[in-house]
Amino acid sequence: MLERAGWLFGEGRYARRDLLASATFGVGSVALASLLRDEQLLAAPAKPDLERKAFDTLPKQPHTPAKATAMISLFMQGGPSSIDLFDPKPELVKLDGQQFPGEVKYDNAAQASRVVMGPPWKFAKYGQCGMDVSELLPHTAGIADDLCLLRGMHTGVNNHGQSIDALNNGRPFSGRPSLGSWLTYGLGSESRNLPAFVVLTDNGYPVLGAKNWSNGWLPSLYQGTIVRKKEPRILNLDPPPGLRGIAQEQSLALLSAINREHLEKHPGEHDLEARISSYELAARMQTAAKDALDITQETEETQKLYGLDEDATRDYGTRCLIARRLVERGVRFVQIFTTTQEWDHHGNIRKALPAACKKTDKPAAALVRDLKQRGLLDSTLVHWGGEMGRLPVIQNNTGIENAGRDHNTYGFSMWLAGGGVKAGMMLGETDEFGHKAVKDMVSHVDYHVTLLHLFGLDYKRLTYRRNNQEQSLVDNQAGRLVTEILA
């Protein structure tokens, strides 16, 4: 494979390690070569079924006309307390401090109690739709008429990891492709210079770490690309000053030629294909990513809208603003995670929940407002929610300042906006205590079936053949299209 080295560099001038080291950076030649290759692929006739399938992130037609073309998922890791934020229960106020009269499904029985804790915060109705929203979310209350609130969410697996998996990859166990991977596998990306699937992390990784944005057993081309909270937001994007220029372009062009030659000898090696594509994408990203991540281009008014002028909201607001800039440039799926367990309020909920709301409320509402005023909300689906809610009884009943709530995956709330869902709508009900969904329940399977439909994808047709079986996001689980929320 290295005979070509003599053609560009002269026989004996570079050892293998020198060649590979010098071929790590550069932009020009390989970017041009990649773009030409893309154009050829776009113009090529359909391949016969007997030929090995190739994988890429070129734009693909959905199965049916789509309402949504991009998605931003604001994942509130840990489990926001729905009965304190979106699902007021007068019965809890009435029974506050008394023994709970029904059955409770605890996750942590050791710290459990049966003492009812009514919501410490007031609710009011907002918008023409009359949506109930807590005083902890004043900015979200201001966009009530743009939201589709699902109050009957249900996964039924009462711990973080399993419920995250259920909502993120369709089943309550790890190792499967995430939602972002399925969307980019099915639809590709409108951007050739940015990753199709981008993950914006907070301090450290959320629970389950990189499994949240894993490609699972799909080709690794479809895994999420991490953009960090602090600079450099993308590691190793720039070459060292001493390795820039024509020599680097030639080196990377040589590496591309060697890789292509190797790939021809090993057809169907999807990991190799993905690695080559990643090299080429990295070259194109050196300019495009810097532009997308440069929020200094935004007006002062826009930056204030997202709370960039306030300490409490600056970090999260910056990531929400970056998410808008990414979908504006053709990125298919963006997921923003909060700090690990930021919403997991087993104790001290009276202090911790207001802090989590303060950090995210204004930026999340700003994202919806900003997309709407730019004409992007109709085609961009925005999701806000965590993997669970919280129980109506006190956990850690050792004083009012220590009181918290345990996990509840049997009835909780989350909201959607844009992307083909009805605005100003509430669907679903929990029981009188906010514990279990009792009307218009939406399971994680229903949720995924409906999301794919909004993107024009039939969940039965979006499959990947593995071990001689067709695998899908929901596999053979029974799910329904939640037609009530479709605009």
ZAMARGU-4260 file (C-alpha; in steps of 0.2 Angstrom, whole numbers, plus 5000, padded with zeros to 4 digits):
<rodrens>
0) 5000/5000/5000 | 5014/5012/5003 | 5022/5011/4986 | 5012/5027/4982 | 5023/5036/4995
5) 5037/5036/4982 | 5026/5044/4969 | 5023/5060/4980 | 5038/5060/4992 | 5052/5051/4984
10) 5058/5034/4988 | 5065/5032/5005 | 5061/5049/5011 | 5048/5044/5024 | 5046/5029/5035
15) 5029/5022/5039 | 5027/5031/5055 | 5033/5048/5048 | 5021/5046/5034 | 5006/5042/5045
20) 5011/5056/5057 | 5012/5069/5044 | 4996/5063/5036 | 4985/5068/5051 | 4981/5086/5046
25) 4976/5097/5032 | 4961/5103/5022 | 4963/5107/5004 | 4965/5092/4992 | 4956/5080/5002
30) 4941/5091/5005 | 4940/5094/4986 | 4942/5076/4983 | 4928/5072/4995 | 4916/5085/4988
35) 4919/5078/4970 | 4916/5060/4977 | 4900/5066/4984 | 4894/5074/4968 | 4898/5058/4959
40) 4887/5048/4972 | 4873/5060/4970 | 4873/5058/4952 | 4876/5039/4951 | 4862/5028/4946
45) 4854/5016/4958 | 4864/5001/4963 | 4858/4984/4960 | 4851/4975/4975 | 4865/4961/4974
50) 4879/4974/4976 | 4885/4977/4994 | 4876/4992/5002 | 4887/5007/5005 | 4883/5019/5019
55) 4885/5038/5020 | 4876/5053/5026 | 4871/5061/5010 | 4853/5067/5010 | 4840/5054/5008
60) 4821/5055/5004 | 4809/5050/5018 | 4796/5036/5015 | 4782/5049/5015 | 4781/5068/5015
65) 4789/5074/5031 | 4784/5088/5043 | 4801/5088/5053 | 4818/5089/5045 | 4828/5092/5060
70) 4827/5089/5079 | 4834/5097/5095 | 4832/5086/5110 | 4834/5096/5127 | 4837/5081/5138
75) 4835/5085/5156 | 4845/5070/5163 | 4840/5064/5180 | 4821/5066/5179 | 4812/5083/5182
80) 4797/5082/5194 | 4782/5084/5183 | 4770/5086/5198 | 4780/5102/5203 | 4782/5109/5185
85) 4768/5104/5173 | 4755/5092/5182 | 4747/5101/5197 | 4737/5089/5209 | 4725/5098/5221
90) 4724/5082/5231 | 4743/5082/5235 | 4740/5100/5242 | 4726/5094/5252 | 4735/5079/5259
95) 4752/5087/5261 | 4761/5079/5277 | 4748/5065/5278 | 4750/5047/5274 | 4748/5042/5256
100) 4732/5033/5254 | 4737/5022/5239 | 4750/5010/5232 | 4767/5017/5228 | 4781/5010/5217
105) 4797/5015/5226 | 4814/5013/5218 | 4824/5016/5234 | 4814/5008/5248 | 4828/5011/5261
110) 4824/5030/5261 | 4806/5029/5256 | 4791/5036/5266 | 4773/5036/5264 | 4771/5055/5268
115) 4764/5065/5255 | 4773/5081/5249 | 4762/5093/5240 | 4771/5105/5227 | 4779/5119/5237
120) 4777/5130/5221 | 4762/5139/5214 | 4754/5134/5197 | 4744/5146/5185 | 4736/5144/5168
125) 4745/5152/5153 | 4742/5156/5135 | 4725/5154/5126 | 4727/5135/5128 | 4726/5137/5147
130) 4742/5126/5151 | 4746/5123/5169 | 4764/5128/5172 | 4774/5131/5188 | 4780/5147/5194
135) 4798/5139/5193 | 4796/5140/5173 | 4791/5158/5169 | 4799/5158/5152 | 4792/5141/5147
140) 4775/5148/5153 | 4777/5162/5140 | 4778/5150/5126 | 4763/5139/5131 | 4754/5141/5115
145) 4768/5134/5106 | 4770/5118/5116 | 4763/5101/5115 | 4763/5094/5133 | 4762/5076/5135
150) 4757/5072/5153 | 4755/5053/5151 | 4773/5047/5147 | 4777/5030/5153 | 4792/5019/5152
155) 4789/5008/5167 | 4807/5004/5170 | 4811/5013/5186 | 4829/5017/5186 | 4839/5030/5176
160) 4849/5019/5164 | 4835/5008/5158 | 4823/5023/5156 | 4836/5033/5147 | 4839/5018/5135
165) 4820/5016/5133 | 4818/5035/5127 | 4835/5036/5118 | 4836/5019/5109 | 4819/5011/5110
170) 4822/4997/5122 | 4827/4997/5141 | 4844/4990/5138 | 4861/4997/5131 | 4870/4993/5115
175) 4857/4998/5103 | 4858/5013/5091 | 4852/5029/5098 | 4838/5040/5090 | 4850/5052/5082
180) 4859/5037/5074 | 4843/5030/5067 | 4838/5047/5060 | 4854/5050/5051 | 4855/5033/5045
185) 4837/5035/5037 | 4839/5053/5031 | 4857/5058/5030 | 4861/5076/5033 | 4859/5092/5023
190) 4876/5098/5028 | 4892/5091/5020 | 4903/5101/5031 | 4896/5097/5048 | 4892/5081/5057
195) 4874/5074/5055 | 4872/5070/5073 | 4879/5082/5086 | 4879/5081/5105 | 4882/5096/5116
200) 4888/5090/5134 | 4889/5099/5150 | 4902/5096/5164 | 4906/5078/5161 | 4895/5064/5153
205) 4877/5060/5158 | 4872/5044/5165 | 4877/5030/5153 | 4890/5041/5145 | 4894/5039/5127
210) 4880/5025/5125 | 4868/5040/5125 | 4874/5044/5107 | 4880/5027/5102 | 4878/5020/5084
215) 4875/5003/5092 | 4877/4990/5078 | 4874/5003/5064 | 4889/5008/5055 | 4900/5020/5066
220) 4897/5033/5053 | 4881/5037/5062 | 4887/5040/5080 | 4885/5057/5088 | 4900/5069/5088
225) 4903/5078/5104 | 4904/5097/5106 | 4911/5101/5123 | 4905/5115/5135 | 4921/5124/5134
230) 4935/5128/5122 | 4941/5120/5112 | 4923/5113/5109 | 4929/5101/5097 | 4946/5093/5101
235) 4960/5092/5088 | 4951/5101/5075 | 4966/5112/5071 | 4983/5106/5066 | 4998/5113/5075
240) 5005/5129/5067 | 5021/5119/5061 | 5010/5106/5051 | 4999/5118/5041 | 5001/5122/5022
245) 5003/5113/5006 | 5013/5099/5013 | 4999/5094/5024 | 4986/5094/5010 | 4997/5083/5000
250) 5000/5071/5015 | 4981/5070/5018 | 4978/5067/5000 | 4990/5053/5000 | 4982/5046/5015
255) 4965/5047/5007 | 4972/5038/4991 | 4979/5024/5002 | 4963/5022/5012 | 4953/5021/4996
260) 4964/5008/4989 | 4963/4998/5005 | 4944/4999/5005 | 4943/4993/4987 | 4952/4977/4993
265) 4940/4975/5009 | 4923/4979/5002 | 4909/4980/5015 | 4920/4985/5030 | 4909/4998/5037
270) 4920/5003/5051 | 4934/5007/5038 | 4922/5017/5028 | 4916/5027/5043 | 4934/5030/5048
275) 4938/5037/5030 | 4923/5048/5030 | 4927/5054/5047 | 4945/5060/5041 | 4937/5069/5026
280) 4923/5077/5037 | 4936/5083/5049 | 4945/5092/5035 | 4929/5101/5029 | 4925/5105/5047
285) 4940/5115/5051 | 4931/5130/5043 | 4913/5125/5044 | 4913/5121/5063 | 4922/5136/5068
290) 4908/5147/5059 | 4894/5137/5067 | 4901/5138/5085 | 4905/5156/5084 | 4891/5164/5093
295) 4899/5181/5093 | 4891/5183/5076 | 4874/5184/5084 | 4866/5201/5089 | 4866/5207/5106
300) 4848/5205/5107 | 4849/5187/5102 | 4862/5184/5115 | 4851/5192/5128 | 4836/5182/5123
305) 4846/5166/5127 | 4852/5173/5144 | 4870/5174/5139 | 4871/5190/5149 | 4867/5181/5165
310) 4878/5169/5175 | 4864/5157/5179 | 4859/5154/5161 | 4875/5158/5151 | 4882/5141/5149
315) 4866/5132/5144 | 4860/5147/5134 | 4876/5146/5124 | 4873/5128/5120 | 4855/5131/5115
320) 4860/5145/5103 | 4874/5134/5095 | 4860/5121/5093 | 4850/5133/5083 | 4865/5138/5072
325) 4869/5119/5069 | 4851/5115/5062 | 4851/5131/5053 | 4866/5124/5043 | 4859/5107/5040
330) 4863/5096/5055 | 4850/5083/5057 | 4849/5080/5075 | 4856/5089/5090 | 4855/5083/5108
335) 4859/5094/5123 | 4862/5086/5140 | 4862/5094/5157 | 4875/5090/5170 | 4874/5072/5177
340) 4860/5069/5189 | 4855/5088/5189 | 4837/5084/5190 | 4839/5068/5201 | 4831/5076/5217
345) 4831/5062/5230 | 4834/5076/5243 | 4835/5095/5245 | 4822/5097/5231 | 4816/5114/5238
350) 4833/5121/5233 | 4839/5110/5219 | 4824/5110/5208 | 4823/5129/5207 | 4842/5130/5202
355) 4839/5117/5188 | 4824/5127/5182 | 4834/5144/5183 | 4848/5137/5172 | 4837/5130/5158
360) 4820/5138/5158 | 4825/5155/5149 | 4837/5146/5136 | 4824/5133/5131 | 4810/5145/5129
365) 4822/5156/5119 | 4826/5142/5107 | 4808/5140/5103 | 4805/5158/5101 | 4821/5160/5090
370) 4817/5146/5079 | 4799/5152/5077 | 4804/5170/5072 | 4817/5163/5059 | 4804/5152/5051
375) 4813/5136/5057 | 4801/5130/5070 | 4789/5122/5058 | 4802/5110/5052 | 4812/5108/5068
380) 4806/5097/5081 | 4811/5103/5099 | 4810/5090/5113 | 4811/5095/5132 | 4811/5081/5145
385) 4820/5068/5155 | 4819/5049/5158 | 4806/5050/5172 | 4797/5060/5184 | 4796/5060/5203
390) 4785/5052/5216 | 4771/5061/5226 | 4779/5056/5243 | 4794/5062/5253 | 4810/5053/5251
395) 4823/5056/5264 | 4811/5062/5277 | 4823/5069/5289 | 4818/5087/5289 | 4810/5099/5277
400) 4827/5105/5270 | 4832/5087/5266 | 4816/5081/5258 | 4816/5075/5240 | 4806/5063/5228
405) 4811/5046/5222 | 4810/5040/5204 | 4793/5038/5194 | 4793/5031/5177 | 4774/5026/5177
410) 4767/5044/5173 | 4777/5059/5169 | 4777/5075/5158 | 4788/5081/5143 | 4785/5094/5129
415) 4787/5095/5111 | 4786/5110/5099 | 4786/5113/5081 | 4791/5099/5068 | 4773/5095/5064
420) 4765/5093/5082 | 4750/5103/5087 | 4753/5119/5097 | 4745/5124/5113 | 4740/5106/5117
425) 4739/5095/5132 | 4738/5076/5130 | 4737/5063/5144 | 4732/5062/5162 | 4740/5055/5178
430) 4730/5049/5193 | 4724/5061/5206 | 4741/5060/5214 | 4752/5061/5198 | 4759/5044/5201
435) 4753/5034/5186 | 4747/5038/5168 | 4728/5034/5167 | 4722/5042/5151 | 4731/5044/5134
440) 4747/5036/5140 | 4762/5038/5128 | 4775/5024/5130 | 4792/5026/5124 | 4788/5015/5109
445) 4773/5026/5104 | 4785/5041/5106 | 4797/5034/5094 | 4784/5028/5081 | 4777/5046/5081
450) 4794/5054/5080 | 4799/5044/5065 | 4782/5048/5057 | 4785/5066/5059 | 4801/5064/5049
455) 4792/5054/5036 | 4800/5037/5041 | 4789/5022/5043 | 4796/5012/5058 | 4793/4996/5050
460) 4803/5000/5034 | 4818/5009/5043 | 4827/4993/5046 | 4845/4987/5047 | 4850/4969/5043
465) 4860/4961/5057 | 4863/4943/5060 | 4851/4939/5046 | 4837/4948/5055 | 4829/4965/5051
470) 4832/4977/5066 | 4823/4993/5069 | 4822/5007/5082 | 4807/4998/5091 | 4809/4980/5084
475) 4794/4970/5087 | 4787/4980/5101 | 4769/4986/5100 | 4767/5004/5097 | 4754/5017/5091
480) 4755/5032/5081 | 4750/5046/5093 | 4738/5054/5080 | 4731/5066/5093 | 4746/5077/5093
485) 4749/5078/5074 | 4746/5095/5066
</rodrens>
